[in-house]
Amino acid sequence: MTTTQKTAQFGALQIAIILLTVATAVIHLVLGVSILRIGGPPMFILNGIGYLALLFALYLPQLRKYQNFTRWALIGYTAVTIVAWAVITGFDLTNPTAIITKLIEIALIACLFIEGRK
């Protein structure tokens, strides 16, 4: 595969996936540190790390042959995160950070689906 072909496969959609994944990961990490400081569980930190690990696995050239599986894993991970939030909070829509994060996660799932169809 030539350099031009590799570059053509990495475009706006992949950049959107990276930005959306990093955004939700950073939000979870920041919230996680805040919660951990007051003695809470590390689940938000672990969630943020999970997003970053799956993102690296998705685009790491050495794992390219597993990219379809990794994409589905990231879709599932994101969906489970949304469901867990809904169960834990009772679908509380009064927290602006939660709403923004869920919108980011829904957009991430949509972008991953679109990428998988190409």
N, CA, C and O atoms as CSV, one atom per row, in Angstrom:
chain,resi,resn,atom,element,x,y,z
A,1,MET,N,N,0.847,-1.175,0.000
A,1,MET,CA,C,0.000,0.000,0.000
A,1,MET,C,C,0.891,1.236,0.000
A,1,MET,O,O,1.843,1.326,0.776
A,2,THR,N,N,0.576,2.185,-0.875
A,2,THR,CA,C,1.402,3.385,-0.967
A,2,THR,C,C,1.028,4.385,0.122
A,2,THR,O,O,-0.013,4.265,0.769
A,3,THR,N,N,1.892,5.363,0.306
A,3,THR,CA,C,1.641,6.411,1.303
A,3,THR,C,C,0.361,7.166,0.969
A,3,THR,O,O,-0.401,7.521,1.868
A,4,THR,N,N,0.116,7.415,-0.323
A,4,THR,CA,C,-1.086,8.121,-0.742
A,4,THR,C,C,-2.338,7.338,-0.357
A,4,THR,O,O,-3.313,7.927,0.108
A,5,GLN,N,N,-2.323,6.023,-0.542
A,5,GLN,CA,C,-3.472,5.208,-0.178
A,5,GLN,C,C,-3.696,5.228,1.328
A,5,GLN,O,O,-4.842,5.299,1.771
A,6,LYS,N,N,-2.641,5.167,2.118
A,6,LYS,CA,C,-2.778,5.211,3.570
A,6,LYS,C,C,-3.356,6.552,4.011
A,6,LYS,O,O,-4.212,6.602,4.894
A,7,THR,N,N,-2.886,7.645,3.394
A,7,THR,CA,C,-3.365,8.967,3.754
A,7,THR,C,C,-4.836,9.113,3.383
A,7,THR,O,O,-5.604,9.722,4.128
A,8,ALA,N,N,-5.233,8.564,2.246
A,8,ALA,CA,C,-6.612,8.677,1.796
A,8,ALA,C,C,-7.570,7.970,2.753
A,8,ALA,O,O,-8.732,8.363,2.851
A,9,GLN,N,N,-7.118,6.950,3.450
A,9,GLN,CA,C,-7.968,6.218,4.370
A,9,GLN,C,C,-8.121,6.945,5.703
A,9,GLN,O,O,-9.006,6.599,6.486
A,10,PHE,N,N,-7.301,7.919,5.974
A,10,PHE,CA,C,-7.351,8.637,7.239
A,10,PHE,C,C,-7.767,10.066,6.951
A,10,PHE,O,O,-6.950,10.892,6.544
A,11,GLY,N,N,-9.041,10.351,7.165
A,11,GLY,CA,C,-9.557,11.664,6.823
A,11,GLY,C,C,-10.360,12.289,7.940
A,11,GLY,O,O,-10.123,12.044,9.123
A,12,ALA,N,N,-11.318,13.104,7.533
A,12,ALA,CA,C,-12.130,13.872,8.482
A,12,ALA,C,C,-12.895,12.975,9.454
A,12,ALA,O,O,-13.017,13.303,10.634
A,13,LEU,N,N,-13.403,11.858,8.970
A,13,LEU,CA,C,-14.160,10.958,9.837
A,13,LEU,C,C,-13.281,10.389,10.946
A,13,LEU,O,O,-13.702,10.320,12.100
A,14,GLN,N,N,-12.078,9.986,10.604
A,14,GLN,CA,C,-11.165,9.438,11.599
A,14,GLN,C,C,-10.731,10.518,12.591
A,14,GLN,O,O,-10.574,10.246,13.781
A,15,ILE,N,N,-10.538,11.741,12.100
A,15,ILE,CA,C,-10.193,12.845,12.999
A,15,ILE,C,C,-11.348,13.113,13.958
A,15,ILE,O,O,-11.130,13.358,15.144
A,16,ALA,N,N,-12.576,13.065,13.445
A,16,ALA,CA,C,-13.750,13.248,14.305
A,16,ALA,C,C,-13.814,12.163,15.374
A,16,ALA,O,O,-14.105,12.452,16.535
A,17,ILE,N,N,-13.546,10.922,14.992
A,17,ILE,CA,C,-13.567,9.811,15.947
A,17,ILE,C,C,-12.505,10.037,17.026
A,17,ILE,O,O,-12.767,9.838,18.212
A,18,ILE,N,N,-11.326,10.448,16.614
A,18,ILE,CA,C,-10.252,10.709,17.578
A,18,ILE,C,C,-10.650,11.830,18.528
A,18,ILE,O,O,-10.506,11.688,19.742
A,19,LEU,N,N,-11.147,12.939,17.995
A,19,LEU,CA,C,-11.516,14.082,18.835
A,19,LEU,C,C,-12.656,13.741,19.799
A,19,LEU,O,O,-12.616,14.113,20.972
A,20,LEU,N,N,-13.664,13.038,19.301
A,20,LEU,CA,C,-14.794,12.659,20.158
A,20,LEU,C,C,-14.359,11.693,21.255
A,20,LEU,O,O,-14.787,11.816,22.403
A,21,THR,N,N,-13.510,10.737,20.902
A,21,THR,CA,C,-13.040,9.771,21.897
A,21,THR,C,C,-12.172,10.451,22.947
A,21,THR,O,O,-12.331,10.205,24.142
A,22,VAL,N,N,-11.258,11.302,22.506
A,22,VAL,CA,C,-10.399,12.019,23.458
A,22,VAL,C,C,-11.246,12.930,24.344
A,22,VAL,O,O,-10.988,13.039,25.543
A,23,ALA,N,N,-12.253,13.583,23.768
A,23,ALA,CA,C,-13.103,14.472,24.560
A,23,ALA,C,C,-13.814,13.713,25.677
A,23,ALA,O,O,-13.789,14.143,26.830
A,24,THR,N,N,-14.443,12.593,25.347
A,24,THR,CA,C,-15.154,11.843,26.394
A,24,THR,C,C,-14.175,11.234,27.385
A,24,THR,O,O,-14.480,11.135,28.573
A,25,ALA,N,N,-13.005,10.825,26.915
A,25,ALA,CA,C,-11.993,10.279,27.826
A,25,ALA,C,C,-11.526,11.348,28.807
A,25,ALA,O,O,-11.432,11.086,30.006
A,26,VAL,N,N,-11.234,12.541,28.316
A,26,VAL,CA,C,-10.762,13.630,29.182
A,26,VAL,C,C,-11.836,14.017,30.194
A,26,VAL,O,O,-11.532,14.236,31.366
A,27,ILE,N,N,-13.084,14.101,29.749
A,27,ILE,CA,C,-14.171,14.424,30.680
A,27,ILE,C,C,-14.235,13.384,31.790
A,27,ILE,O,O,-14.345,13.735,32.965
A,28,HIS,N,N,-14.166,12.103,31.425
A,28,HIS,CA,C,-14.221,11.042,32.437
A,28,HIS,C,C,-13.000,11.071,33.359
A,28,HIS,O,O,-13.129,10.845,34.562
A,29,LEU,N,N,-11.827,11.346,32.809
A,29,LEU,CA,C,-10.620,11.409,33.633
A,29,LEU,C,C,-10.678,12.573,34.623
A,29,LEU,O,O,-10.335,12.412,35.794
A,30,VAL,N,N,-11.108,13.736,34.155
A,30,VAL,CA,C,-11.204,14.906,35.036
A,30,VAL,C,C,-12.233,14.663,36.137
A,30,VAL,O,O,-11.973,14.941,37.307
A,31,LEU,N,N,-13.391,14.148,35.763
A,31,LEU,CA,C,-14.408,13.827,36.778
A,31,LEU,C,C,-13.886,12.762,37.739
A,31,LEU,O,O,-14.123,12.826,38.945
A,32,GLY,N,N,-13.181,11.794,37.189
A,32,GLY,CA,C,-12.637,10.718,38.007
A,32,GLY,C,C,-11.659,11.209,39.054
A,32,GLY,O,O,-11.690,10.765,40.201
A,33,VAL,N,N,-10.794,12.122,38.660
A,33,VAL,CA,C,-9.829,12.682,39.616
A,33,VAL,C,C,-10.577,13.435,40.710
A,33,VAL,O,O,-10.239,13.308,41.887
A,34,SER,N,N,-11.585,14.215,40.339
A,34,SER,CA,C,-12.378,14.958,41.326
A,34,SER,C,C,-13.072,14.019,42.307
A,34,SER,O,O,-13.081,14.260,43.514
A,35,ILE,N,N,-13.646,12.960,41.781
A,35,ILE,CA,C,-14.353,11.990,42.628
A,35,ILE,C,C,-13.371,11.231,43.508
A,35,ILE,O,O,-13.651,10.968,44.678
A,36,LEU,N,N,-12.228,10.882,42.949
A,36,LEU,CA,C,-11.214,10.147,43.710
A,36,LEU,C,C,-10.687,10.987,44.877
A,36,LEU,O,O,-10.400,10.447,45.945
A,37,ARG,N,N,-10.561,12.289,44.681
A,37,ARG,CA,C,-10.067,13.189,45.736
A,37,ARG,C,C,-10.974,13.208,46.964
A,37,ARG,O,O,-10.511,13.441,48.081
A,38,ILE,N,N,-12.263,12.961,46.754
A,38,ILE,CA,C,-13.186,12.953,47.890
A,38,ILE,C,C,-13.475,11.536,48.373
A,38,ILE,O,O,-14.414,11.304,49.133
A,39,GLY,N,N,-12.656,10.600,47.920
A,39,GLY,CA,C,-12.764,9.232,48.399
A,39,GLY,C,C,-13.687,8.331,47.598
A,39,GLY,O,O,-14.035,7.236,48.040
A,40,GLY,N,N,-14.083,8.793,46.419
A,40,GLY,CA,C,-14.975,8.000,45.582
A,40,GLY,C,C,-14.229,6.914,44.817
A,40,GLY,O,O,-13.000,6.853,44.849
A,41,PRO,N,N,-14.981,6.060,44.131
A,41,PRO,CA,C,-14.376,4.961,43.366
A,41,PRO,C,C,-13.680,5.475,42.096
A,41,PRO,O,O,-14.004,6.554,41.600
A,42,PRO,N,N,-12.734,4.703,41.581
A,42,PRO,CA,C,-11.967,5.134,40.400
A,42,PRO,C,C,-12.632,4.807,39.062
A,42,PRO,O,O,-11.963,4.811,38.029
A,43,MET,N,N,-13.933,4.524,39.065
A,43,MET,CA,C,-14.569,4.041,37.835
A,43,MET,C,C,-14.507,5.046,36.684
A,43,MET,O,O,-14.396,4.635,35.529
A,44,PHE,N,N,-14.575,6.344,36.962
A,44,PHE,CA,C,-14.496,7.326,35.881
A,44,PHE,C,C,-13.091,7.353,35.281
A,44,PHE,O,O,-12.936,7.485,34.067
A,45,ILE,N,N,-12.084,7.231,36.118
A,45,ILE,CA,C,-10.703,7.191,35.617
A,45,ILE,C,C,-10.498,5.955,34.750
A,45,ILE,O,O,-9.912,6.036,33.670
A,46,LEU,N,N,-10.979,4.821,35.223
A,46,LEU,CA,C,-10.849,3.588,34.445
A,46,LEU,C,C,-11.607,3.689,33.129
A,46,LEU,O,O,-11.144,3.181,32.108
A,47,ASN,N,N,-12.768,4.339,33.144
A,47,ASN,CA,C,-13.543,4.514,31.924
A,47,ASN,C,C,-12.773,5.363,30.921
A,47,ASN,O,O,-12.721,5.031,29.736
A,48,GLY,N,N,-12.175,6.454,31.387
A,48,GLY,CA,C,-11.388,7.314,30.505
A,48,GLY,C,C,-10.194,6.586,29.910
A,48,GLY,O,O,-9.896,6.734,28.725
A,49,ILE,N,N,-9.515,5.804,30.731
A,49,ILE,CA,C,-8.376,5.014,30.254
A,49,ILE,C,C,-8.835,3.990,29.218
A,49,ILE,O,O,-8.150,3.753,28.223
A,50,GLY,N,N,-9.996,3.389,29.457
A,50,GLY,CA,C,-10.547,2.418,28.503
A,50,GLY,C,C,-10.808,3.034,27.143
A,50,GLY,O,O,-10.511,2.428,26.113
A,51,TYR,N,N,-11.368,4.249,27.137
A,51,TYR,CA,C,-11.592,4.945,25.866
A,51,TYR,C,C,-10.282,5.160,25.121
A,51,TYR,O,O,-10.195,4.906,23.920
A,52,LEU,N,N,-9.261,5.629,25.837
A,52,LEU,CA,C,-7.976,5.897,25.185
A,52,LEU,C,C,-7.319,4.618,24.677
A,52,LEU,O,O,-6.741,4.606,23.591
A,53,ALA,N,N,-7.404,3.553,25.452
A,53,ALA,CA,C,-6.818,2.271,25.029
A,53,ALA,C,C,-7.490,1.760,23.763
A,53,ALA,O,O,-6.813,1.301,22.843
A,54,LEU,N,N,-8.816,1.836,23.709
A,54,LEU,CA,C,-9.527,1.364,22.520
A,54,LEU,C,C,-9.240,2.259,21.315
A,54,LEU,O,O,-9.161,1.773,20.187
A,55,LEU,N,N,-9.086,3.554,21.545
A,55,LEU,CA,C,-8.746,4.463,20.447
A,55,LEU,C,C,-7.377,4.115,19.860
A,55,LEU,O,O,-7.219,4.038,18.641
A,56,PHE,N,N,-6.390,3.907,20.734
A,56,PHE,CA,C,-5.066,3.523,20.247
A,56,PHE,C,C,-5.128,2.206,19.485
A,56,PHE,O,O,-4.511,2.063,18.429
A,57,ALA,N,N,-5.864,1.257,20.016
A,57,ALA,CA,C,-5.989,-0.044,19.356
A,57,ALA,C,C,-6.685,0.084,18.003
A,57,ALA,O,O,-6.373,-0.655,17.069
A,58,LEU,N,N,-7.621,1.013,17.898
A,58,LEU,CA,C,-8.370,1.180,16.648
A,58,LEU,C,C,-7.473,1.633,15.499
A,58,LEU,O,O,-7.634,1.165,14.372
A,59,TYR,N,N,-6.544,2.523,15.763
A,59,TYR,CA,C,-5.742,3.093,14.683
A,59,TYR,C,C,-4.263,2.715,14.702
A,59,TYR,O,O,-3.500,3.186,13.858
A,60,LEU,N,N,-3.853,1.891,15.630
A,60,LEU,CA,C,-2.465,1.448,15.663
A,60,LEU,C,C,-2.201,0.553,14.445
A,60,LEU,O,O,-2.870,-0.466,14.273
A,61,PRO,N,N,-1.233,0.926,13.600
A,61,PRO,CA,C,-0.993,0.152,12.377
A,61,PRO,C,C,-0.751,-1.339,12.623
A,61,PRO,O,O,-1.165,-2.175,11.819
A,62,GLN,N,N,-0.088,-1.672,13.719
A,62,GLN,CA,C,0.203,-3.077,14.008
A,62,GLN,C,C,-1.072,-3.888,14.293
A,62,GLN,O,O,-1.062,-5.116,14.207
A,63,LEU,N,N,-2.154,-3.202,14.628
A,63,LEU,CA,C,-3.414,-3.894,14.940
A,63,LEU,C,C,-4.470,-3.698,13.860
A,63,LEU,O,O,-5.651,-3.962,14.085
A,64,ARG,N,N,-4.052,-3.242,12.707
A,64,ARG,CA,C,-4.983,-2.944,11.611
A,64,ARG,C,C,-5.889,-4.134,11.273
A,64,ARG,O,O,-7.064,-3.938,10.960
A,65,LYS,N,N,-5.363,-5.358,11.330
A,65,LYS,CA,C,-6.182,-6.518,10.967
A,65,LYS,C,C,-7.319,-6.762,11.965
A,65,LYS,O,O,-8.263,-7.495,11.668
A,66,TYR,N,N,-7.228,-6.148,13.143
A,66,TYR,CA,C,-8.290,-6.271,14.149
A,66,TYR,C,C,-9.181,-5.035,14.210
A,66,TYR,O,O,-10.011,-4.908,15.110
A,67,GLN,N,N,-9.010,-4.132,13.261
A,67,GLN,CA,C,-9.681,-2.839,13.334
A,67,GLN,C,C,-11.206,-2.976,13.386
A,67,GLN,O,O,-11.852,-2.250,14.142
A,68,ASN,N,N,-11.786,-3.869,12.619
A,68,ASN,CA,C,-13.243,-4.025,12.642
A,68,ASN,C,C,-13.715,-4.493,14.021
A,68,ASN,O,O,-14.707,-3.988,14.546
A,69,PHE,N,N,-13.005,-5.454,14.600
A,69,PHE,CA,C,-13.347,-5.921,15.950
A,69,PHE,C,C,-13.185,-4.795,16.972
A,69,PHE,O,O,-14.036,-4.610,17.842
A,70,THR,N,N,-12.099,-4.053,16.861
A,70,THR,CA,C,-11.832,-2.966,17.806
A,70,THR,C,C,-12.896,-1.877,17.687
A,70,THR,O,O,-13.328,-1.310,18.691
A,71,ARG,N,N,-13.314,-1.589,16.459
A,71,ARG,CA,C,-14.367,-0.593,16.253
A,71,ARG,C,C,-15.644,-1.023,16.972
A,71,ARG,O,O,-16.283,-0.218,17.649
A,72,TRP,N,N,-16.013,-2.299,16.820
A,72,TRP,CA,C,-17.214,-2.804,17.499
A,72,TRP,C,C,-17.035,-2.791,19.017
A,72,TRP,O,O,-17.987,-2.542,19.757
A,73,ALA,N,N,-15.827,-3.056,19.468
A,73,ALA,CA,C,-15.565,-3.003,20.912
A,73,ALA,C,C,-15.747,-1.575,21.432
A,73,ALA,O,O,-16.297,-1.376,22.515
A,74,LEU,N,N,-15.289,-0.585,20.670
A,74,LEU,CA,C,-15.442,0.807,21.085
A,74,LEU,C,C,-16.910,1.236,21.035
A,74,LEU,O,O,-17.371,1.977,21.903
A,75,ILE,N,N,-17.632,0.778,20.038
A,75,ILE,CA,C,-19.071,1.055,19.976
A,75,ILE,C,C,-19.762,0.465,21.205
A,75,ILE,O,O,-20.549,1.145,21.865
A,76,GLY,N,N,-19.469,-0.795,21.511
A,76,GLY,CA,C,-20.074,-1.450,22.671
A,76,GLY,C,C,-19.686,-0.781,23.972
A,76,GLY,O,O,-20.525,-0.584,24.851
A,77,TYR,N,N,-18.429,-0.434,24.097
A,77,TYR,CA,C,-17.924,0.228,25.310
A,77,TYR,C,C,-18.654,1.548,25.530
A,77,TYR,O,O,-19.045,1.876,26.650
A,78,THR,N,N,-18.832,2.298,24.449
A,78,THR,CA,C,-19.517,3.585,24.536
A,78,THR,C,C,-20.989,3.388,24.884
A,78,THR,O,O,-21.546,4.123,25.700
A,79,ALA,N,N,-21.608,2.403,24.268
A,79,ALA,CA,C,-23.019,2.125,24.557
A,79,ALA,C,C,-23.196,1.694,26.012
A,79,ALA,O,O,-24.139,2.126,26.675
A,80,VAL,N,N,-22.309,0.856,26.507
A,80,VAL,CA,C,-22.382,0.424,27.910
A,80,VAL,C,C,-22.188,1.615,28.842
A,80,VAL,O,O,-22.840,1.699,29.883
A,81,THR,N,N,-21.304,2.529,28.482
A,81,THR,CA,C,-21.094,3.730,29.292
A,81,THR,C,C,-22.379,4.558,29.374
A,81,THR,O,O,-22.732,5.053,30.445
A,82,ILE,N,N,-23.070,4.707,28.258
A,82,ILE,CA,C,-24.327,5.463,28.235
A,82,ILE,C,C,-25.384,4.764,29.076
A,82,ILE,O,O,-26.074,5.407,29.867
A,83,VAL,N,N,-25.515,3.459,28.912
A,83,VAL,CA,C,-26.509,2.695,29.685
A,83,VAL,C,C,-26.186,2.747,31.179
A,83,VAL,O,O,-27.085,2.915,32.002
A,84,ALA,N,N,-24.920,2.606,31.526
A,84,ALA,CA,C,-24.521,2.660,32.942
A,84,ALA,C,C,-24.872,4.023,33.536
A,84,ALA,O,O,-25.367,4.104,34.660
A,85,TRP,N,N,-24.614,5.095,32.780
A,85,TRP,CA,C,-24.981,6.426,33.257
A,85,TRP,C,C,-26.486,6.506,33.496
A,85,TRP,O,O,-26.924,7.014,34.528
A,86,ALA,N,N,-27.283,6.005,32.542
A,86,ALA,CA,C,-28.742,6.064,32.676
A,86,ALA,C,C,-29.224,5.273,33.889
A,86,ALA,O,O,-30.120,5.720,34.606
A,87,VAL,N,N,-28.639,4.108,34.121
A,87,VAL,CA,C,-29.035,3.267,35.258
A,87,VAL,C,C,-28.607,3.918,36.578
A,87,VAL,O,O,-29.391,3.984,37.525
A,88,ILE,N,N,-27.379,4.390,36.635
A,88,ILE,CA,C,-26.843,4.959,37.880
A,88,ILE,C,C,-27.545,6.261,38.252
A,88,ILE,O,O,-27.844,6.496,39.422
A,89,THR,N,N,-27.808,7.112,37.250
A,89,THR,CA,C,-28.391,8.427,37.559
A,89,THR,C,C,-29.903,8.464,37.397
A,89,THR,O,O,-30.533,9.467,37.732
A,90,GLY,N,N,-30.492,7.394,36.894
A,90,GLY,CA,C,-31.926,7.431,36.613
A,90,GLY,C,C,-32.237,8.332,35.429
A,90,GLY,O,O,-33.302,8.946,35.363
A,91,PHE,N,N,-31.291,8.405,34.493
A,91,PHE,CA,C,-31.425,9.226,33.283
A,91,PHE,C,C,-31.586,10.695,33.642
A,91,PHE,O,O,-32.449,11.389,33.105
A,92,ASP,N,N,-30.751,11.152,34.548
A,92,ASP,CA,C,-30.784,12.526,35.047
A,92,ASP,C,C,-30.258,13.492,33.985
A,92,ASP,O,O,-29.079,13.454,33.635
A,93,LEU,N,N,-31.125,14.343,33.483
A,93,LEU,CA,C,-30.748,15.303,32.447
A,93,LEU,C,C,-30.538,16.709,33.004
A,93,LEU,O,O,-30.589,17.684,32.255
A,94,THR,N,N,-30.303,16.821,34.303
A,94,THR,CA,C,-30.094,18.140,34.901
A,94,THR,C,C,-28.619,18.530,34.961
A,94,THR,O,O,-28.299,19.680,35.263
A,95,ASN,N,N,-27.725,17.598,34.679
A,95,ASN,CA,C,-26.292,17.868,34.744
A,95,ASN,C,C,-25.782,18.197,33.335
A,95,ASN,O,O,-25.738,17.313,32.480
A,96,PRO,N,N,-25.395,19.459,33.081
A,96,PRO,CA,C,-24.933,19.844,31.742
A,96,PRO,C,C,-23.726,19.040,31.256
A,96,PRO,O,O,-23.637,18.719,30.071
A,97,THR,N,N,-22.803,18.715,32.153
A,97,THR,CA,C,-21.625,17.929,31.750
A,97,THR,C,C,-22.056,16.552,31.271
A,97,THR,O,O,-21.531,16.045,30.281
A,98,ALA,N,N,-23.002,15.951,31.962
A,98,ALA,CA,C,-23.493,14.630,31.559
A,98,ALA,C,C,-24.169,14.703,30.195
A,98,ALA,O,O,-23.967,13.828,29.353
A,99,ILE,N,N,-24.957,15.725,29.978
A,99,ILE,CA,C,-25.649,15.867,28.690
A,99,ILE,C,C,-24.642,16.032,27.558
A,99,ILE,O,O,-24.760,15.380,26.520
A,100,ILE,N,N,-23.660,16.894,27.751
A,100,ILE,CA,C,-22.632,17.112,26.728
A,100,ILE,C,C,-21.872,15.814,26.462
A,100,ILE,O,O,-21.609,15.463,25.312
A,101,THR,N,N,-21.527,15.111,27.530
A,101,THR,CA,C,-20.778,13.861,27.379
A,101,THR,C,C,-21.597,12.822,26.627
A,101,THR,O,O,-21.068,12.127,25.760
A,102,LYS,N,N,-22.881,12.708,26.949
A,102,LYS,CA,C,-23.723,11.724,26.256
A,102,LYS,C,C,-23.886,12.094,24.783
A,102,LYS,O,O,-23.910,11.209,23.928
A,103,LEU,N,N,-23.998,13.388,24.473
A,103,LEU,CA,C,-24.080,13.808,23.069
A,103,LEU,C,C,-22.790,13.462,22.326
A,103,LEU,O,O,-22.826,13.009,21.183
A,104,ILE,N,N,-21.656,13.680,22.983
A,104,ILE,CA,C,-20.363,13.306,22.389
A,104,ILE,C,C,-20.330,11.812,22.130
A,104,ILE,O,O,-19.906,11.375,21.060
A,105,GLU,N,N,-20.771,11.028,23.098
A,105,GLU,CA,C,-20.737,9.567,22.964
A,105,GLU,C,C,-21.685,9.075,21.867
A,105,GLU,O,O,-21.353,8.139,21.139
A,106,ILE,N,N,-22.843,9.690,21.747
A,106,ILE,CA,C,-23.771,9.317,20.668
A,106,ILE,C,C,-23.155,9.663,19.311
A,106,ILE,O,O,-23.244,8.879,18.367
A,107,ALA,N,N,-22.534,10.832,19.218
A,107,ALA,CA,C,-21.864,11.215,17.975
A,107,ALA,C,C,-20.715,10.259,17.662
A,107,ALA,O,O,-20.488,9.919,16.501
A,108,LEU,N,N,-19.994,9.825,18.689
A,108,LEU,CA,C,-18.899,8.865,18.505
A,108,LEU,C,C,-19.425,7.557,17.926
A,108,LEU,O,O,-18.864,7.024,16.969
A,109,ILE,N,N,-20.499,7.044,18.506
A,109,ILE,CA,C,-21.089,5.802,17.997
A,109,ILE,C,C,-21.507,5.970,16.531
A,109,ILE,O,O,-21.258,5.089,15.708
A,110,ALA,N,N,-22.139,7.093,16.211
A,110,ALA,CA,C,-22.563,7.333,14.833
A,110,ALA,C,C,-21.358,7.358,13.886
A,110,ALA,O,O,-21.395,6.742,12.821
A,111,CYS,N,N,-20.302,8.061,14.267
A,111,CYS,CA,C,-19.102,8.127,13.417
A,111,CYS,C,C,-18.464,6.754,13.246
A,111,CYS,O,O,-18.012,6.408,12.155
A,112,LEU,N,N,-18.427,5.977,14.316
A,112,LEU,CA,C,-17.853,4.627,14.219
A,112,LEU,C,C,-18.679,3.734,13.298
A,112,LEU,O,O,-18.118,2.945,12.538
A,113,PHE,N,N,-20.004,3.850,13.360
A,113,PHE,CA,C,-20.860,3.094,12.444
A,113,PHE,C,C,-20.596,3.483,11.008
A,113,PHE,O,O,-20.459,2.625,10.137
A,114,ILE,N,N,-20.523,4.794,10.759
A,114,ILE,CA,C,-20.265,5.282,9.405
A,114,ILE,C,C,-18.910,4.788,8.919
A,114,ILE,O,O,-18.789,4.335,7.781
A,115,GLU,N,N,-17.902,4.869,9.755
A,115,GLU,CA,C,-16.569,4.389,9.367
A,115,GLU,C,C,-16.602,2.896,9.030
A,115,GLU,O,O,-15.963,2.456,8.075
A,116,GLY,N,N,-17.337,2.137,9.806
A,116,GLY,CA,C,-17.415,0.694,9.583
A,116,GLY,C,C,-18.110,0.325,8.294
A,116,GLY,O,O,-17.841,-0.737,7.733
A,117,ARG,N,N,-18.985,1.166,7.817
A,117,ARG,CA,C,-19.721,0.896,6.577
A,117,ARG,C,C,-18.899,1.205,5.334
A,117,ARG,O,O,-19.250,0.778,4.234
A,118,LYS,N,N,-17.803,1.949,5.503
A,118,LYS,CA,C,-16.975,2.330,4.343
A,118,LYS,C,C,-16.039,1.219,3.961
A,118,LYS,O,O,-15.269,1.361,3.011
